């Protein structure tokens, strides 16, 4: 069981400030009159002591308190430009940020949870003992902000007042980090004290890029102190490693839901979007997919887009699953973003009036370019490796693309035409009727299937697999990606899984409000389905069909075919949906997509069973579901052979 405020508070030990009197004395000596007056509006003493210790430890030349006012945000923008962290581009409000070549994705091998002796951890997590983390922080963080400004921002991870929203403090010497925070999170300076009182806790994040040199990247660390809900990040600038309000605090939210909010809340790596069905009906979805597996594209297919990355859930008094997006913006991968698949986002990226921070793309004459944008590519420019010309190769002779595979755009979500801004800011959240789980699966599961009950739904989430993507430095091969949340689950997977089974089986749901749980797979290939063709069996725009069918199914407008893995669509119901996106859907393609390849599915079940068998205390329910599915599949194979087509299922 996780215990909060257990063990040495590293920030306090290194900073040396132990009470509010010492904190206020330090503020008087280190902060100018203007910023001191701003900070006096914060009354929470625990928060003030945290800020004081960050100042005492990092020893900046000056301190800036960001209240979220227009003047304060302008100061942050100008500070980032003056430091060279960002540069202006041709379009007004657009800037470019480049990370160091070794720091353009999450540094998975340098990211650790700080733990106390005896704490149970996820087998997929890297941890460091509190004493060892203390040694590192004492060595590298004192004085790390010398010559820089320490910027403090107060944010809410969700609409202010929402049941599952948690306030947080972001402290950094990076203007780029705080500029990004203003686009991605709700500044709650005026509401911070009240929000801490409501939520009962807050998160703290301390980051400095140091001298920001290639030589120091091996020394970079991202530490998450679970007991003190405090993160530390050093010698890096990539937002996934430094904007700790994001994945750093998501880790704390997962812990909090798993150990302190069982059957009350979940914290997930999921998009939230709404689809408009017959008669103007709105049906909201939340869906998990590992980074680089189409999560943002799926979210933006919706008519009422809420968020593309994170979701906080709770069950309200009427037994409805509610969700908020802890973010108000998107930090999205831009590779393959184009007019065909992402028209709303492209309007923001190529139109006027939207503030955008670009990272690690090609810049030619002040204009950003990226791989897969569907536009004519320039012959030269500056990109994530410096000067670039078409045909350039790296030291190993490999072609250098014009943009990094993990290039990003950061912008406020309300700029996107299909963003449901009013709903997104509602502290009551949106009602979620459908949960989806997906990964990168070229050969096994069909494009869409529905769990027959909540236990099978949780197991779909537990069984996600995906190829490693460019979002993770140091990750290779094919990875199990439970719930697409595994990199952000600090505690034992057994504890998290038990919380999932408990939540989705809660008696607080009625049968009419319990969400449909389903799997999605966009990555089946011709080569793996007995076709003479090559490449993917589907297109990006097909996503609208799969979500459209789930919308109809969740509302009882269509029925489905029962299989050992769950329910799959009937052909005729899909034909009309494909017609709505001006596309033919031949029966032969349907058969290729929805035939059951028994041996591959059984191999997948065996892989997961073996892996989870190595974990302590995994709920027996998981193994029971796997065993039942495998038994039914083997019976089907005995009757029809290793490949079972839909007609045989009928």
N, C-alpha and C positions, 0 to 999 in steps of 0.2 A: 504494500500500500504506500502510495506517495504521501510524504509529509511535507507541508509547506513550512518555510522558515526554519528548516532543520540544517544543522551544520554551520560553519562559519559563513557569514555574509561577506563574500569576497570583495565586493565593491566597497563596503564599509571598512573592512580590514585594510585594504590598500589605500583608500582615501583618507581614513583616519578620523572622519567626522562621525560622532556617536550620538549627538543630541541637537535639538533645534537651536539652542543658543549658539553652539559652535557653527552651525550652518549659517545663521544670520550674520555672525561675525565675519565669516569668510565672504559672504555676498557683499557686505559693505566694503571689503578691501579689494574684491576682484571684479565687481560689476559696476559699470558707469551708472549715473543717476537715472537716465532714461530707462534703461533696461531693468534696473533695480525696482523702479516704480511699477513696471509691468509685472515683475515676478511677485511683488507684494500682493497681487490679486489672487494668487494661489495660496490657499490656507492649509491644505493637507500637509501635515508635518512630515509624514513618512516620505512623501514625494519630494519635499524640499530637501530633506537629508540626502536622498538619492542624488538629486541634482548637485548638491554641494560636494558629495564625494566624487562625482564624475569630474567636477572642476578641479578639486584638490589632487586627484590622480593624474589627470591629463595635462594640467598646467598650460592652458591656452593663453594667448596674449590678451584676448578679450572674450566676452560672453554676449551672445545675442539671444534675446527671448522672442520667439515668434508667436504672436497672438493670433495670427491668421488674418490680420488686417491687410488691406491692399498695399499699404506702405511697407509692412513687414515682408510680405511675399515678394514685392519688387526688390527689396534689399537682398533677399536670398537669391533671386535671379541674377542680379548684378554681381553678387559675391561669387557665384559659380562661374560667370563669364570672366571676371577679373582674375580668378585663379587658373583659368584655362581648362576647367572641367567640362565646360560646354562652350560651343561657338555658335554664333548666329548663322542661319541659313537664309537663302533667298526669300523664302516665304515668311511673312511676318508671324512671329510667335513660334517658329520652328527653330530648334537648336540640335546640334549633334554632340554626342558624348562618345568617346572611345575608351574602352577598358584596355588594360594591358593585355598583350597577346595570351598570356598564361592565365588570365582572370576574366574569361568571357562566358562563364557558366558557373553553376553551383560547384564549389570546391568540396566534393563529397568526401575526399580522403582527409580533408583538413577541418571537417565539421564534427563537433563532439557535443554530447550531453555531459554536463557536469553532474556527477552522481555522488550519493553518500554510500557508505559501505552497506551491502546487503540489499540494495534496491534492485527489484526485478526490472530488466530492460528488454526491449525488443531485440531479437537475434539479428535483425536487419539494421540495428542502430550502432553507431560508434560512440563509445563513452570514455570519459576520463575521470579519474578520481579527483575529488575536490582539492586534495593537497597538491596534486600535480598541476591542476589548472591554476592554483594559487601561485605556484612557482613561475609559470609562464607569464601570468598577468603582472606579477611583481617585476619581472625582468623587462617586459616590452611595453607596458602601458603607461607607467609614470613618465610624464613629459612628452607623450606621443603627439600632443597638439601644440607643442611649442612653435611659435611663429604663425599660428592659425587662430581662427575664431571657433569657439565652441557654441553651437547653435542648439537651442532647446525648443522642441515643439510638443504640444499636448494634443493627442488625437483620440478619436473613438473608432474602434473596429466594429462599425455598424452604425445605423441611425441612432442618434442620441435618444436614450430612453428605451430602446428595444431590449427585450428580456435577455437575449443572448449576446448583447453587445458588451465589450469590455474596453475600458479606456487604457491608453498606453502613452508612455513618454518616449520620444525619439531624440537622442542626443548624438550629434555627429559634428565633425569638422568639415564635412563635405557639403558644399552648396548643392551639388547634383542630387545627393540623397534627400535633403530637405525639400528641394524643388520637386522631386519625384513624390515625396510624401504629400505635398500639397495637392498634387493631381490625383493621387490614389486614395487618400484617406480624408476623413472629415475632421477638420481642426475643431477641437472642442474646448479651447482655452477657457471660455466663459462658463462652460458647464462641467469642467473637469472635476471639481470638488464634489459636486452633486452626483456625478456619474460614478465616482469611486465609492461614495456612500451607498448608491443603489446596487452596484455590482459586488461590492465587498472586497474588491482587489483591483490592482492595475499591473500592467507589465512595464518593464524598464529596458531600454536598449541603448548601449553605448558603443559607438563606432568611431574609428579614425583610420584614414588611409595612410597615415604616417607620411613618409617621403614619396610614396607611390612610385617605386622603382621595380623593375623586373627582378633585381637581386633579392628584394624582400618578399616576393610572392611565396617562396618556400616557407617563410616564417609566418605567413598568414594563418589565422585561426578564426573560426566561428564557433563560439561556445554558447550553449544554452544551459543556464543554471536553473534546473527544474524546481528546486526547492524555494529559490528566491525570485522566481519568474523574472530573471534578468539575463540579457544577452550581452556578449562582448564580441566585437569584430575588429580585426586589425589587418592592415597592409593589403587591402583589396578595395575595389570600387564597384564591381558588378553588382547591380541592385539586388539580385537574388541572394547575395552574401552580405549586403550592407544595409539595405532597407529592411531592418529587422522587424518592423511592424508587420511585414508580410509573412514569409515562411518561418522566421524565428518565433514570432508570436502565435502563429498558427500551431506550432508545436505545443506551446503552453496551453492553448485553447483545447487541443486534443487531450492533453493530460487532465485538464480541469473537467471536461465533460466525462472522461473515462472514470475518474476516481471520485469526483465530487458532485456530479450531476447525472447519475445513472437513472435511466428511464425519464430523464427530464430534457437533456440537451445532447446534441452531437455536433462535432466540429469536423467538417469534411473538405476535401480537395475536390470541389465540385462547381460546375457552372450552374446558373439559375436562369431559366428562360421560359417564356410563355408562348403557346401556340394558339392561334385562333381557329376554332373548329366550326362546324355547321351552325348557322344562326348567330354567328358572332361570339360563340362560347369561348371563354378563355380557360385554358388548361396549362398549369405550370409544371415544369420539369426541373429536376436537379440531376446532374450527371457527373460521374467521375471518369477521368481518363488521364493517364500519365502525360506529363508535358511532352509536346510534340506529336500528340496522337489525335488532334482534331477537336480539342475541347472548345477553343475559342470559336472555331468555325461552326460547331454545333450550337453553341450559345447564340450566335448571331443569326442563325437560320430562323430563330423564333421571331414572332411578330412583336413580342414584348420582352426584349432582352433586359436582364437584370444584372448578371455578372458572369464572368468567364473563368473564374479560378477558384474561389473559396466560398463556402456557405456555412452558416451557423443555423442549426435547427432546434426547434422545441415543439412540444405538443400543447396547443392552447386549451382553454377550458371547454371548448366544444368538441374536443377530440380531433382537431385538424392539425396536420403537419404544417408548420410555418417555417419560413426561411428568410434570412436576410443575407445580403452580401456585405461582409465586413469592409469591403473596399467601395470606393465611389468612382474608380477609374480602371483602366486596363493597362497591363504591362505585357503586351502581346508579341508573340513571335511574328515577324513579317514575311519570312520565306513562304512563297506560294500564296501570299495575299494578293488577290487580283480582282478585276471587275466582275468576272464570271462567278466566282465563289463568294466574294466578300464586298458586295457593292456599297453597303452602308459605311463600312470602315474605309473603303477607298475614297468615298466622298469626303471624309474627314482628312485623310492623308494627302489627297491631291487638291482638295478645295481650299477655300479661304475661311478664316475665322476660328480655326481650332488650334489651340496651343498643343504642340507635340514635341516631346523629347525623343530623338532618334538615338539608337546606339548601334555601333559596329556595322553600319551599312556603308555603301559607296557614295561618296559625294562628288558630283561633277558640276562645276559652276553653281554651287550653292544648292543643288537639287539632289535629294536622296534617291538612290536606286538599289534594288535588291533582287535576288534570284527569285524567279517565278512570278514577277509582277505583271507579266503579260504585255510589257512595253518594250520598245526597242532599247537595247542596252548601249551605253556609251562605250567608247574604246578605252577610256582612261579615267583616272580620278584618284581620290584618296580613300582608303578603306581601313579595315581593322588591322591590317598589317603594314600600313603606310602607303607610299605611292604604288598605284596599281595600273597595269595596262593589260588589255585583253591577251590571254595566253600566258600570263605570268605563272611561274611555278615556284614552289617552296624549295628548301634545301634538299629535300628528298626527291625532288622532281615531280611532285604532285601538283596538279593545277590549283591555283588559288582562286576561289570563286569571288565574285565582286562583292558579296556580302557574307558575313559569318552565318552559319546555319542557325545560330541562336540570336541573330540580330533582333532588336526589339523596337517597338514604338510605345511610348507612354503618353496617355491622354485621358482626359476626363470622359467618363462613359456617357454623360448626358449630351455630349456633342453628336453622338451616333443617332441617326434618325429613328431607328426602331427601339431606342432605349426607353424603358418604362420608368422615367425619372420619378414621377410622383409616387408610384408604388415602391420604388427602390428606397425612397427616403421615409417610407411609412414605418414607424417602429413596431407596428403589428405584423410586419413581414408579409410575404405572399403565401397563398395556400398551395402546397406542392402535392400533386396527384400521382406523379410518375418519377421513379428513381431509375437512372440508367448507369451501367458500368461498361467501359470499353477499354481496349488496349490496341496493340499492333499484333494481329493474328492472321498470318497469310494462308493458313491451311486447315483450320479446325472448326471454329464455330460459325454459324450462319450470321447474316447481317443483323437480324433482330430476333430475340426470343424473350418470352415472359416467364418469370418464375411462377410456379403453381401455388406457392405459399410463401410466407415471410422467411421461413428458415431457408428455403431454396434461394430466395432473393439475397439474403446475407451471404450465402455460399457463392453466388455469382460474383459479388464484390470481392470476396476472399480469394477468388480464383483468377483474377486478372493477370495476364502475362503481357509483356511488351519488350520489344527490342530497345536497347539503350539508345538514347538520343543525345543530341548536342547540348542539351540543357544541363548535363551532368558531366563534369570533368572527371575522368578516371573510371567511369562506369562502362563496361563492355558487355557485348553478347546479348543473350536473351535473359531477361530478368523476370522473376515473379514480382508482381506489383500489387499486393493485396490492397483492395479498395482505392488504388492509385494514391494512397495516403501513407504507404509504408515508410517513405523517407521522413515522414513527419510524425510518426507514432513513437514517442519516447519509451513508454512502458512496455510490459510484456504483451505480445500479440494476443495471448490468451485473454488478458484483461480487456483489451480493446474489442476482441471478437465477442466476448460475453456481453459487453455493453451494447453491441450491435444487435445481438439476438434479443436482449431484454427490451431494447427500444422499439424495434420493429414488431415485436410480438405484444407490445403493451396493450393492456385492457382499456387504456384511455382512448384508443382508436375504436371507432365502430366499423362494421364491415363496409360501410359506404365511404368512410374517410381513410381507411388504411391504404397507403400508397401502393400502386402497381410497381413491381420491381423487375427490372429487365436487363438484358445484355445487348450491346451493340458491337458490331465489328465491320469497319469500313475497308479492311485490308486484305480480304480474300483475293487470290490471284487466279488468273486463267490456268497457269501452269499447275496449280495445286487442285484444280477441279476438273481435270480431264478435258480441257479445251485446247484447240489448236492456236488460240490467241495468246497474247502475252500481256503482262501488266495487270493492273487492278481490274476486278470484275465490275466495279462500279465507278461512279464519278462523284466529285465533291457535292454536286447539287442533289444527289440521291439522298443525302442526309434528311432533306425535307420530307421525303417519302417515308423513311423509317420513323421519324418523329410523328409524322401525320398519322401513320397507322397506330402508333401507341396512343395518340390522342383519341382516336376513334375507339380503340379497345378499352381504354380507361373509363370512357363514358358509356360503355355498353352498346356502341353502335355496330360493332362487328364481333364475331366469335372467332375461334382459332382452332388449330389442329394440335391435339395433345401428343407430346413425344416424351421420352424419358428425361430430356433435358429441360422441358418446359413447353410452352405454347408457341407455335409459329404461325405466321399469317397465311391466309388463303390467297391463292393466285388472283382471283377476280378483284379482291379488295385492293390489291396493290396496283393492278392495271389502271384503275381510275385515278389513283394518286399519282402515278407516273404521267398520266395524261395531263394532270394539273400543272406539271412542270415541262410540258411540251416534249415528252419523251416516250418512245415506244418501249414496251417491256415484253419481250418474247418469252413464251413458256419455257423455252430451252434455257434461258438465263435464270429464270426462277428455279428450275430444277437443279442447275449447277450450284446456286447460292444456298438452297435450303435442303439439299440431300444431306443425310447424316453419314459422315465418314466414321464409322463405329470405332475402328482401330485407333484413329487419331484422337477421338474424344476420350476413349478409355485410357490411352497413353497420357493424356492431359490429367485425367483424374488420378492416375497412378503417381504422376509427378507431384501433384499437390498433396496427395495422401502421404507420400514418403516425406516430403518437406515438412508438413505440419506434424508428422509423427515425431520429429526431432525437437519440437517445441513442448515445453512443460505445460501441463494443465489446459491444453486446448479443449474447448467444449466438445463433448461426445457427439453433439448434434451435427457438427461438421462432418465427422466420419460416417455417421448414419446416413446423411444425405448422399455423400459420395458412394457409399456401398449400395444404396438403393438404386442410384442412377446407373452404376456399373452393372449391377445384376440385370436391370431392365434392358440395358443396351446389349448385353451379351445374349439375352433371350431373343432380342430383335435380330441380332446377327445370325443366330442359329436358324432363324426362320427365313430371313431374306438375303443373307450374305453380308459382306463387309461394307457395302455402300447401299444405303436404304433410301430410295427416292420417295417423294411426297405421296405419290399414288399408293405406294405400299403402306405408308403410314395411315392413309385413309381406309 
